[in-house]
Amino acid sequence: MQMNKILFVGIILVVGLSTSCKKEGCTDSAATNYDADAKKDDGSCIFPEPEPDPRDPYLGNYLVTDTLFMFGSFSEAVTYTLQVTTGGTSADTIYLNNLWNDGSNYFALMAGSNFSIPSQQVSGPYYASGSGNFTSNVITYETSGDVYVNEGTGPKQ
């Protein structure tokens, strides 16, 4: 009986020592304080802050005044809200929602604070393209199509 008791205590000690000797630390390799020697995660992992999206400062609503020139002559000016979003797109793409006050969404490619609007179908068989920029919370753009030119500018709301 005494021998069984000693054997039991010995087994408990071996199991206790083998489980308690596991080095604790951060076991997630994506963490800045990852410890390759740690065998047990202790909840101390620290993760780097995600890089901010460079498009963020330009997103939002702009109250733009858009002027339309048809066949080289002034046609009309319209003031409306243009919304700039990312729409879950790749890192260089934005959407110009309600461009020309037509309720449609057109995409543009960012390069710093400048953007280009690749040729896109706008209505019927017509296509438009253009470029613009953001300066001090103001959007400015120019687009053109078959017989017209639009120029718009306005502050962020």
Protein Blocks (a to p, Z undefined) as FASTA:
>chain_A
ZZmmmmmmmmmmmmmmmmmmpccddfbfkbmkbcfkbmbdghlaccddddddfklmmgcc
ddddddddeehiafbdcdddddddekopafkbccdehihhlopacddddehjbccddddd
fbhjbdcddddddeehiacdddddfkbccddddddZZ
